[in-house]
Amino acid sequence: MDLVDATAETLFFALARAEDAVSRLDEIVRACPFADGWVSRVDFAEAIAWGWNSGFVVTLDDLLLHDGKLDAHAPEPAMLTARGLLTARRRARRAGPELLSAAGIAWLAGASRRPPLPGPARPRKARQSQTDTFSRASTLDGLAATLKAAAARGSDATQENLNEWLALFCGRDLEAPPLLQAAFGLEAWSIIDPLPRRAFLGPVLVAHWLHTEKRFRGGLLGIEGGVRARTRLRGVVGHDPLDRMKFWLGAMADGAAAGVAEVQRLTLARLMLERRARGRRASSKIPEAINYVMGRPLVTANDLAGALKVTGTSARRLLEELSPPLKEVSGRSHYRAWRL
């Protein structure tokens, strides 16, 4: 077996692992009764992982409180950027294929207040099987050659780089599985670096593309978390482009595995909370409080009181009855907040 065949074979195995992990997560999330709560929590996990990957410490409790406008001190720049990633993922979930345009990315980055106009979905070519794809060396060679050419050109003006990335990722008919195309888009983003101050938008855009392509229908796939799990392998920029795509495929597989673990954690927490509802009167608000807590990463007594139409004192009592596994994170006597 020559070197090209060996590289293609290892890339195939990385793709197969990513396909299996993402498909498993997709099925689990679609059958999950608290899918919305899981999606919201993945957004926060991605922001925390971005901080770790970028060399910043952003804690989950602080980010939750900042997002809920309950923080007790002025946020640091890393916190503001993590909040920007949260906002970008929330916007991306509401957008359609029009997000993958210059106007859509400007809106996603916060540079424009006008959302992109909805447009028709891009026509999708019939997908080939993975075996057929990898039997054609020209497909892999073409991806590698494109990435090498982009790296050789260096950096130009930001808008030119952004247009180049859009042309490479969205303007090409790649005869490859969606996850391999996603890996290509992630590596092209890291090479071209079209938005240095909003570098986190690359994984958000690729995750959005996977969602619009219906490859992952459970929301936006977590990619930063997978990169965090593979920190020691992150610095292989100078290696072969196909090795870099194997890295991104591994990151997507690890991100999907982390998503499954989070579903399992929330499922166990829900079982523990439901034990609190056993033996209660039929008029008890505990079951409704559990459903509310499962659907949100951060809960305050005022929010719960409004949702359940009870007094603030009753809402605080309900939250305290659900602790543990519910955890109070504000550390204050007033304006308290809880999370699972």
Secondary structure as GFF3:
##gff-version 3
##sequence-region A 1 340
A	DSSP	alpha_helix	3	30	.	.	.	ID=ss1
A	DSSP	alpha_helix	35	54	.	.	.	ID=ss2
A	DSSP	alpha_helix	60	67	.	.	.	ID=ss3
A	DSSP	alpha_helix	77	94	.	.	.	ID=ss4
A	DSSP	three_ten_helix	97	99	.	.	.	ID=ss5
A	DSSP	alpha_helix	102	108	.	.	.	ID=ss6
A	DSSP	alpha_helix	130	134	.	.	.	ID=ss7
A	DSSP	alpha_helix	137	153	.	.	.	ID=ss8
A	DSSP	alpha_helix	158	170	.	.	.	ID=ss9
A	DSSP	alpha_helix	178	192	.	.	.	ID=ss10
A	DSSP	three_ten_helix	196	198	.	.	.	ID=ss11
A	DSSP	alpha_helix	201	212	.	.	.	ID=ss12
A	DSSP	alpha_helix	224	229	.	.	.	ID=ss13
A	DSSP	three_ten_helix	231	233	.	.	.	ID=ss14
A	DSSP	alpha_helix	241	277	.	.	.	ID=ss15
A	DSSP	alpha_helix	286	294	.	.	.	ID=ss16
A	DSSP	beta_strand	299	300	.	.	.	ID=ss17
A	DSSP	alpha_helix	301	308	.	.	.	ID=ss18
A	DSSP	alpha_helix	312	321	.	.	.	ID=ss19
A	DSSP	beta_strand	327	328	.	.	.	ID=ss20
A	DSSP	beta_strand	337	339	.	.	.	ID=ss21
###
